[in-house]
Amino acid sequence: MSDSSAPLAPALYLVATPIGNLGDITLRALDVLRQCDRIACEDTRQTQKLLNHFSIEKPTVSCHKHNERQRAAEFIADIQAGKAVAVVSDAGLPGISDPGTVLAEEAIRAGVAVVPIPGANAALTALIASGLDTRSFTFLGFLPERAGERRSRLEELAAEPRKQAETLVFYEAPHRILETLSDLESVWGPQLRAVAARELTKLHEEFLRGTVAEIRADLIARDRVRGEFVLLVEAPPAAQAAAATHATLSERIAQLVSTEGLDEKDALKRLARELGQSKSDLYRELQRERAKRK
């Protein structure tokens, strides 16, 4: 049980906050936020909403990716002077694709205690309800924003010498989800098993399960794609992934023709744009692929 009567020892407290539903907060997290001397926030405005909801009045200070290292010395001095500093991100666990890692590293280096206050995390929340294998998984955070870099990163992941299927877990923004799904389809093929989880623990929580092509088609059909996503894929073993990659181009063209009503010329043009290649180079690759199958 939580013991709010025990005073907080001087330390850096990494406090998990709700990822959607405010009920995600733990009793221990509330105790720490109520008793600490100050709260380091990714966004003070976002954290203030949480503090107001639970009637917590504590001084807050911004600590984001641009000033985390500078803040570390300040917080370490506070803790060495006997104060307790709580660290929160906008949602979930500090340090998981959010500020917190640098603070923890610097505090440990300075001999200051670092105390984790566990709680909600979007990646694990999505994983346990995905239906994909939870025994072997890798969390990779956000993929690169630039199309070429994102595609290269996925190709690197596909080339890893994987002996058995592995669940890969990504975060993705709503305005990039379709591009990322397209890249996944290009690299691993349209039959790649995937799950897209959005609005986790909120009123409109949703899990889209199926192949990457099916999920992409579902989202394309919507007027608007909303909510932050956790995207999970079942990365196949290396040999299976290689086979899927070799067949990707013709399969993707067939998929675009069947699901979006494009003719082959327009489908090829679309793929060239998405892959960052010239249409003529892609056409020659398609011809070579077809020639091999004859």
Contacts in CASP RR format, 6 or more apart in sequence:
PFRMAT RR
TARGET T0000
AUTHOR 0000-0000-0000
METHOD contacts of the structure
MODEL  1
MSDSSAPLAPALYLVATPIGNLGDITLRALDVLRQCDRIACEDTRQTQKL
LNHFSIEKPTVSCHKHNERQRAAEFIADIQAGKAVAVVSDAGLPGISDPG
TVLAEEAIRAGVAVVPIPGANAALTALIASGLDTRSFTFLGFLPERAGER
RSRLEELAAEPRKQAETLVFYEAPHRILETLSDLESVWGPQLRAVAAREL
TKLHEEFLRGTVAEIRADLIARDRVRGEFVLLVEAPPAAQAAAATHATLS
ERIAQLVSTEGLDEKDALKRLARELGQSKSDLYRELQRERAKRK
1 27 0 8 1.000
2 27 0 8 1.000
2 28 0 8 1.000
2 30 0 8 1.000
2 31 0 8 1.000
3 31 0 8 1.000
4 31 0 8 1.000
4 34 0 8 1.000
4 35 0 8 1.000
7 35 0 8 1.000
8 32 0 8 1.000
8 35 0 8 1.000
8 36 0 8 1.000
8 84 0 8 1.000
9 84 0 8 1.000
9 113 0 8 1.000
10 79 0 8 1.000
10 80 0 8 1.000
10 81 0 8 1.000
10 82 0 8 1.000
10 83 0 8 1.000
10 84 0 8 1.000
10 112 0 8 1.000
10 113 0 8 1.000
11 79 0 8 1.000
11 84 0 8 1.000
11 85 0 8 1.000
11 112 0 8 1.000
11 113 0 8 1.000
11 114 0 8 1.000
11 115 0 8 1.000
12 75 0 8 1.000
12 76 0 8 1.000
12 79 0 8 1.000
12 85 0 8 1.000
12 87 0 8 1.000
12 103 0 8 1.000
12 104 0 8 1.000
12 107 0 8 1.000
12 112 0 8 1.000
12 113 0 8 1.000
12 114 0 8 1.000
12 115 0 8 1.000
13 32 0 8 1.000
13 36 0 8 1.000
13 84 0 8 1.000
13 85 0 8 1.000
13 86 0 8 1.000
13 87 0 8 1.000
13 115 0 8 1.000
13 117 0 8 1.000
14 87 0 8 1.000
14 93 0 8 1.000
14 94 0 8 1.000
14 95 0 8 1.000
14 100 0 8 1.000
14 103 0 8 1.000
14 104 0 8 1.000
14 114 0 8 1.000
14 115 0 8 1.000
14 116 0 8 1.000
14 117 0 8 1.000
15 29 0 8 1.000
15 32 0 8 1.000
15 33 0 8 1.000
15 86 0 8 1.000
15 87 0 8 1.000
15 88 0 8 1.000
15 94 0 8 1.000
15 117 0 8 1.000
16 26 0 8 1.000
16 29 0 8 1.000
16 92 0 8 1.000
16 93 0 8 1.000
16 94 0 8 1.000
16 117 0 8 1.000
16 118 0 8 1.000
16 119 0 8 1.000
16 120 0 8 1.000
16 121 0 8 1.000
17 24 0 8 1.000
17 25 0 8 1.000
17 29 0 8 1.000
17 47 0 8 1.000
17 50 0 8 1.000
17 88 0 8 1.000
17 89 0 8 1.000
17 90 0 8 1.000
17 91 0 8 1.000
17 92 0 8 1.000
17 120 0 8 1.000
18 24 0 8 1.000
18 25 0 8 1.000
18 50 0 8 1.000
18 91 0 8 1.000
18 92 0 8 1.000
18 120 0 8 1.000
18 201 0 8 1.000
19 91 0 8 1.000
19 92 0 8 1.000
19 120 0 8 1.000
19 121 0 8 1.000
19 122 0 8 1.000
19 125 0 8 1.000
19 200 0 8 1.000
19 201 0 8 1.000
20 91 0 8 1.000
20 120 0 8 1.000
20 199 0 8 1.000
20 200 0 8 1.000
20 201 0 8 1.000
20 202 0 8 1.000
21 201 0 8 1.000
21 202 0 8 1.000
22 50 0 8 1.000
22 53 0 8 1.000
24 92 0 8 1.000
24 119 0 8 1.000
24 120 0 8 1.000
24 201 0 8 1.000
25 50 0 8 1.000
25 54 0 8 1.000
25 120 0 8 1.000
26 117 0 8 1.000
26 118 0 8 1.000
26 119 0 8 1.000
28 117 0 8 1.000
29 117 0 8 1.000
29 119 0 8 1.000
30 54 0 8 1.000
30 56 0 8 1.000
32 84 0 8 1.000
32 86 0 8 1.000
32 117 0 8 1.000
33 39 0 8 1.000
33 51 0 8 1.000
33 54 0 8 1.000
33 56 0 8 1.000
33 58 0 8 1.000
33 86 0 8 1.000
33 88 0 8 1.000
34 56 0 8 1.000
34 58 0 8 1.000
35 84 0 8 1.000
36 58 0 8 1.000
36 84 0 8 1.000
36 85 0 8 1.000
36 86 0 8 1.000
37 58 0 8 1.000
37 59 0 8 1.000
37 78 0 8 1.000
37 83 0 8 1.000
37 84 0 8 1.000
37 85 0 8 1.000
38 58 0 8 1.000
38 59 0 8 1.000
38 60 0 8 1.000
38 61 0 8 1.000
38 78 0 8 1.000
38 83 0 8 1.000
38 85 0 8 1.000
38 86 0 8 1.000
39 47 0 8 1.000
39 51 0 8 1.000
39 58 0 8 1.000
39 59 0 8 1.000
39 60 0 8 1.000
39 61 0 8 1.000
39 85 0 8 1.000
39 86 0 8 1.000
39 87 0 8 1.000
39 88 0 8 1.000
40 60 0 8 1.000
40 61 0 8 1.000
40 62 0 8 1.000
40 63 0 8 1.000
40 71 0 8 1.000
40 75 0 8 1.000
40 85 0 8 1.000
40 86 0 8 1.000
40 87 0 8 1.000
40 88 0 8 1.000
40 103 0 8 1.000
41 47 0 8 1.000
41 60 0 8 1.000
41 61 0 8 1.000
41 62 0 8 1.000
41 63 0 8 1.000
41 88 0 8 1.000
42 62 0 8 1.000
42 63 0 8 1.000
42 64 0 8 1.000
42 88 0 8 1.000
42 89 0 8 1.000
42 90 0 8 1.000
42 94 0 8 1.000
42 98 0 8 1.000
42 99 0 8 1.000
43 62 0 8 1.000
43 64 0 8 1.000
43 90 0 8 1.000
44 60 0 8 1.000
44 61 0 8 1.000
44 62 0 8 1.000
46 90 0 8 1.000
47 60 0 8 1.000
47 88 0 8 1.000
47 90 0 8 1.000
48 60 0 8 1.000
50 88 0 8 1.000
51 57 0 8 1.000
51 58 0 8 1.000
51 60 0 8 1.000
58 86 0 8 1.000
61 71 0 8 1.000
63 71 0 8 1.000
63 75 0 8 1.000
63 87 0 8 1.000
63 99 0 8 1.000
63 100 0 8 1.000
63 103 0 8 1.000
64 99 0 8 1.000
65 99 0 8 1.000
68 99 0 8 1.000
68 100 0 8 1.000
68 102 0 8 1.000
68 103 0 8 1.000
69 102 0 8 1.000
69 106 0 8 1.000
71 103 0 8 1.000
72 102 0 8 1.000
72 103 0 8 1.000
72 106 0 8 1.000
72 107 0 8 1.000
73 106 0 8 1.000
75 85 0 8 1.000
75 103 0 8 1.000
75 107 0 8 1.000
76 106 0 8 1.000
76 107 0 8 1.000
76 110 0 8 1.000
76 112 0 8 1.000
78 85 0 8 1.000
79 85 0 8 1.000
79 107 0 8 1.000
79 112 0 8 1.000
79 113 0 8 1.000
80 110 0 8 1.000
80 112 0 8 1.000
86 117 0 8 1.000
87 94 0 8 1.000
87 99 0 8 1.000
87 100 0 8 1.000
87 103 0 8 1.000
88 94 0 8 1.000
89 95 0 8 1.000
89 96 0 8 1.000
89 98 0 8 1.000
89 99 0 8 1.000
89 100 0 8 1.000
90 98 0 8 1.000
91 120 0 8 1.000
91 122 0 8 1.000
92 98 0 8 1.000
92 119 0 8 1.000
92 120 0 8 1.000
92 121 0 8 1.000
92 122 0 8 1.000
93 118 0 8 1.000
93 119 0 8 1.000
93 120 0 8 1.000
93 121 0 8 1.000
94 100 0 8 1.000
94 103 0 8 1.000
95 101 0 8 1.000
95 104 0 8 1.000
96 121 0 8 1.000
96 123 0 8 1.000
96 139 0 8 1.000
96 141 0 8 1.000
97 141 0 8 1.000
97 142 0 8 1.000
97 171 0 8 1.000
104 114 0 8 1.000
107 113 0 8 1.000
107 114 0 8 1.000
108 114 0 8 1.000
120 201 0 8 1.000
122 171 0 8 1.000
122 197 0 8 1.000
122 200 0 8 1.000
122 228 0 8 1.000
122 230 0 8 1.000
123 139 0 8 1.000
123 141 0 8 1.000
123 169 0 8 1.000
123 171 0 8 1.000
123 230 0 8 1.000
125 197 0 8 1.000
125 200 0 8 1.000
125 201 0 8 1.000
125 230 0 8 1.000
126 169 0 8 1.000
126 195 0 8 1.000
126 197 0 8 1.000
126 200 0 8 1.000
126 207 0 8 1.000
126 230 0 8 1.000
126 232 0 8 1.000
127 134 0 8 1.000
127 137 0 8 1.000
127 167 0 8 1.000
127 169 0 8 1.000
127 230 0 8 1.000
127 232 0 8 1.000
128 134 0 8 1.000
129 197 0 8 1.000
129 207 0 8 1.000
130 167 0 8 1.000
130 195 0 8 1.000
130 197 0 8 1.000
130 207 0 8 1.000
130 209 0 8 1.000
130 232 0 8 1.000
131 195 0 8 1.000
131 209 0 8 1.000
132 167 0 8 1.000
132 193 0 8 1.000
132 195 0 8 1.000
132 232 0 8 1.000
132 234 0 8 1.000
133 165 0 8 1.000
133 166 0 8 1.000
133 167 0 8 1.000
133 234 0 8 1.000
134 167 0 8 1.000
136 164 0 8 1.000
136 165 0 8 1.000
136 166 0 8 1.000
136 167 0 8 1.000
137 166 0 8 1.000
137 167 0 8 1.000
137 168 0 8 1.000
137 169 0 8 1.000
138 166 0 8 1.000
138 167 0 8 1.000
138 168 0 8 1.000
138 169 0 8 1.000
139 169 0 8 1.000
140 157 0 8 1.000
140 168 0 8 1.000
140 169 0 8 1.000
140 170 0 8 1.000
141 169 0 8 1.000
141 170 0 8 1.000
141 171 0 8 1.000
142 170 0 8 1.000
142 171 0 8 1.000
142 172 0 8 1.000
142 173 0 8 1.000
143 150 0 8 1.000
143 153 0 8 1.000
143 154 0 8 1.000
143 170 0 8 1.000
143 172 0 8 1.000
143 180 0 8 1.000
144 150 0 8 1.000
144 152 0 8 1.000
144 153 0 8 1.000
145 176 0 8 1.000
147 179 0 8 1.000
147 183 0 8 1.000
147 274 0 8 1.000
147 276 0 8 1.000
148 276 0 8 1.000
150 179 0 8 1.000
150 180 0 8 1.000
150 183 0 8 1.000
151 183 0 8 1.000
151 186 0 8 1.000
151 187 0 8 1.000
151 275 0 8 1.000
151 276 0 8 1.000
154 183 0 8 1.000
154 184 0 8 1.000
154 187 0 8 1.000
154 188 0 8 1.000
155 187 0 8 1.000
157 168 0 8 1.000
157 235 0 8 1.000
158 187 0 8 1.000
158 188 0 8 1.000
158 235 0 8 1.000
158 241 0 8 1.000
158 245 0 8 1.000
159 238 0 8 1.000
159 241 0 8 1.000
160 238 0 8 1.000
161 238 0 8 1.000
162 235 0 8 1.000
162 236 0 8 1.000
162 237 0 8 1.000
162 238 0 8 1.000
162 241 0 8 1.000
163 237 0 8 1.000
163 238 0 8 1.000
164 237 0 8 1.000
165 234 0 8 1.000
165 235 0 8 1.000
165 236 0 8 1.000
165 237 0 8 1.000
166 234 0 8 1.000
166 235 0 8 1.000
167 232 0 8 1.000
167 233 0 8 1.000
167 234 0 8 1.000
167 235 0 8 1.000
168 232 0 8 1.000
168 233 0 8 1.000
168 235 0 8 1.000
169 230 0 8 1.000
169 231 0 8 1.000
169 232 0 8 1.000
170 180 0 8 1.000
170 230 0 8 1.000
170 231 0 8 1.000
170 232 0 8 1.000
170 233 0 8 1.000
171 228 0 8 1.000
171 229 0 8 1.000
171 230 0 8 1.000
171 231 0 8 1.000
172 180 0 8 1.000
172 228 0 8 1.000
172 229 0 8 1.000
172 230 0 8 1.000
172 231 0 8 1.000
173 228 0 8 1.000
173 229 0 8 1.000
174 198 0 8 1.000
174 225 0 8 1.000
174 226 0 8 1.000
174 227 0 8 1.000
174 228 0 8 1.000
174 229 0 8 1.000
175 225 0 8 1.000
177 196 0 8 1.000
177 219 0 8 1.000
177 225 0 8 1.000
177 229 0 8 1.000
177 231 0 8 1.000
178 216 0 8 1.000
178 219 0 8 1.000
178 220 0 8 1.000
178 225 0 8 1.000
179 274 0 8 1.000
180 231 0 8 1.000
181 194 0 8 1.000
181 196 0 8 1.000
181 212 0 8 1.000
181 215 0 8 1.000
181 216 0 8 1.000
181 219 0 8 1.000
181 231 0 8 1.000
182 216 0 8 1.000
182 274 0 8 1.000
183 274 0 8 1.000
184 192 0 8 1.000
184 194 0 8 1.000
184 212 0 8 1.000
184 233 0 8 1.000
185 192 0 8 1.000
185 212 0 8 1.000
185 213 0 8 1.000
185 216 0 8 1.000
185 248 0 8 1.000
185 252 0 8 1.000
185 255 0 8 1.000
186 248 0 8 1.000
186 252 0 8 1.000
186 271 0 8 1.000
186 274 0 8 1.000
186 275 0 8 1.000
187 245 0 8 1.000
187 248 0 8 1.000
188 212 0 8 1.000
188 233 0 8 1.000
188 235 0 8 1.000
188 236 0 8 1.000
188 241 0 8 1.000
188 244 0 8 1.000
188 245 0 8 1.000
188 248 0 8 1.000
189 212 0 8 1.000
189 213 0 8 1.000
189 244 0 8 1.000
189 245 0 8 1.000
189 247 0 8 1.000
189 248 0 8 1.000
189 251 0 8 1.000
189 252 0 8 1.000
190 211 0 8 1.000
190 212 0 8 1.000
190 213 0 8 1.000
190 248 0 8 1.000
190 251 0 8 1.000
190 252 0 8 1.000
190 255 0 8 1.000
191 211 0 8 1.000
191 212 0 8 1.000
191 213 0 8 1.000
191 244 0 8 1.000
192 211 0 8 1.000
192 212 0 8 1.000
192 233 0 8 1.000
192 234 0 8 1.000
192 236 0 8 1.000
192 244 0 8 1.000
193 210 0 8 1.000
193 211 0 8 1.000
193 212 0 8 1.000
193 233 0 8 1.000
193 234 0 8 1.000
194 209 0 8 1.000
194 210 0 8 1.000
194 211 0 8 1.000
194 212 0 8 1.000
194 215 0 8 1.000
194 231 0 8 1.000
194 232 0 8 1.000
194 233 0 8 1.000
194 234 0 8 1.000
195 207 0 8 1.000
195 208 0 8 1.000
195 209 0 8 1.000
195 210 0 8 1.000
195 215 0 8 1.000
195 231 0 8 1.000
195 232 0 8 1.000
195 233 0 8 1.000
196 207 0 8 1.000
196 208 0 8 1.000
196 215 0 8 1.000
196 219 0 8 1.000
196 229 0 8 1.000
196 230 0 8 1.000
196 231 0 8 1.000
196 232 0 8 1.000
197 205 0 8 1.000
197 206 0 8 1.000
197 207 0 8 1.000
197 208 0 8 1.000
197 229 0 8 1.000
197 230 0 8 1.000
197 231 0 8 1.000
197 232 0 8 1.000
198 204 0 8 1.000
198 205 0 8 1.000
198 206 0 8 1.000
198 208 0 8 1.000
198 226 0 8 1.000
198 227 0 8 1.000
198 228 0 8 1.000
198 229 0 8 1.000
198 230 0 8 1.000
199 205 0 8 1.000
199 206 0 8 1.000
199 226 0 8 1.000
199 227 0 8 1.000
199 228 0 8 1.000
200 230 0 8 1.000
208 215 0 8 1.000
208 218 0 8 1.000
208 219 0 8 1.000
209 215 0 8 1.000
212 233 0 8 1.000
213 255 0 8 1.000
213 259 0 8 1.000
217 259 0 8 1.000
219 225 0 8 1.000
220 260 0 8 1.000
235 241 0 8 1.000
236 244 0 8 1.000
246 289 0 8 1.000
247 289 0 8 1.000
249 271 0 8 1.000
249 282 0 8 1.000
249 285 0 8 1.000
249 286 0 8 1.000
249 289 0 8 1.000
250 286 0 8 1.000
250 289 0 8 1.000
250 290 0 8 1.000
252 267 0 8 1.000
252 271 0 8 1.000
253 264 0 8 1.000
253 267 0 8 1.000
253 268 0 8 1.000
253 271 0 8 1.000
253 286 0 8 1.000
256 262 0 8 1.000
256 266 0 8 1.000
256 267 0 8 1.000
256 270 0 8 1.000
256 271 0 8 1.000
257 263 0 8 1.000
257 264 0 8 1.000
257 267 0 8 1.000
260 267 0 8 1.000
262 270 0 8 1.000
268 279 0 8 1.000
268 282 0 8 1.000
268 283 0 8 1.000
268 286 0 8 1.000
269 279 0 8 1.000
271 282 0 8 1.000
272 278 0 8 1.000
272 279 0 8 1.000
272 281 0 8 1.000
272 282 0 8 1.000
275 282 0 8 1.000
END
